[in-house]
Amino acid sequence: MPQTKLGLDFILKNPLHLQYYKIVFMKKGSKLGEFEEIVILTVGILGDNAYGVTIKDEIEDRVRREVSVGALQTTLRRLEKKGFLSAKQGDGSASRGGRPKLYFSITPYGKKAIQESRDVRNSLWDALPPGLLNEIA
């Protein structure tokens, strides 16, 4: 029987298990935290130029929020482990001492997760009583 290896430290021995994974496991783990949502949206904004430094700079510019390199790297790895982002190495450069940049892109699961997040937020905004925000002084 063919086996399918996923980046989640287990092997699916049967294609039906993959369907179970998509329907049950991903649904349960598809919720995004606030910073995760900001990071994944920023990766989408940057497209082919989404790597650590550009992601950090874009978040700081757009959200006006200071981002530590450690928090960003931890979140990128967590989103990759959840299957929401994929990473690929670029070419090394002399300015980086020969080290390659790690570029990120949104996976189909990641696109689904941000759409679900957007739908939930829109639903909550739509449920606010009319005029509620007019009461802000």
N, C-alpha and C positions, 0 to 999 in steps of 0.2 A: 504494500500500500504506500503511495507517495506521501512524503512528509513535507510540510511547509514550515520554514523557519521564519519567525518574526523577531523583531528586535526587542522582545519582551521576556527573554530568558526562558522560553519554553517552546516546545515543538508541537505543532498541530499535526496529528497523525492521520486525520481524516478531513477532507474538504468540508464536511458538515460541521466540524468543530469551528471552522473559520466563520461560517454563518452564525453560529452561536456567539462567537466572539464579537462579530459586528453588531448583532441585535442586542445582546444582553450586556456584555462587558463594556463596549464602547458607550452605550447609552448611560450606564452608571457613571463612568469616568469622563463624560464629555463636558462637564461643567468647568468653566474657566473662572479663576479668581480675577480680581481687578487688574493686577499687574500682568498676569498672564495674557489677559485680553489686550492690554496696551501693547505688549511685546508682539503678539501675533499680528495685530493690526499694523504695527509699524513694519514688520517684515513684509507684509503685503504692500504697503506704501512704497517701500524701497525696491521691491522687485528683485532684479538680478544683482543689486548692489547691497544686499542685506547681510552684513557681517558685523561682528561685535561693536567696533567703533562707530560705524554709521548708524547702527540701531540705537546705541546709547545717545549719540548726538541728536538724532531725530526725535527721540522721546523727550530729551531735555528741552529741545526747541519748541516742540508742539504742546507738550503737557506742562511745561514750566515746572519740572520736577527733577531734582538731582537724582541721578541713578548711579549706584556703585557698580563697578565692574563685576564684583563677586555676586551680587544679587542678580544682575543681568545674566551672567554665565550659568548660574544655578537654574534660573527660570528657562533659559534656552534649552538646557539639557533635559529639564523636566518635561517641557513641551515636546521635545524630540522623543523622549522615552514613552510619553503618552501617545505618540503617533501623530501629533498635530503639526510638527515641523520635521523637515528632513534637512540634513546637512551634507555638504560636499566640499572637499578641499579645492582651493584654487591653486594657482602657481605661486611658488615662493618668489620673494623679491629681495634685492640687495638691501633696500631700506629697512626690511624686517629681519635682516640677518639670515635670509634664506628660508625663513618660516613661511608656510603658506597661510593664507586667510581661509577661514571656515565660513562658507556662505550658507545661508538658511533660506528655505522656501516653505510655503504652506502646503501641506498635503491635502488630499480630498477630505480626510477626517477633520483636519484643522479648519477647512472651509465650512464644513458642516457645523462644527463647534461654534465658530464665530457667528454663523447665521442663527443658530439656536439662541445664543447669548443676545444677539440683537433683537430677536423676536420677543424674548422675555422682557427685555428693557422697554421695547415699544409697547408691549401689552400693559406694563405697569404705568408708563407715561399716559397711555390712553385712558387708564382707569382713574387718574387724578380728577377730583371734582373741578368743574369749570371755575375759573377765577381764583383758584387756590394760590397760584404764583403771583397774582396781582396784589395779594395781601402783604408782599414783602416790602418793607419800608426802605 
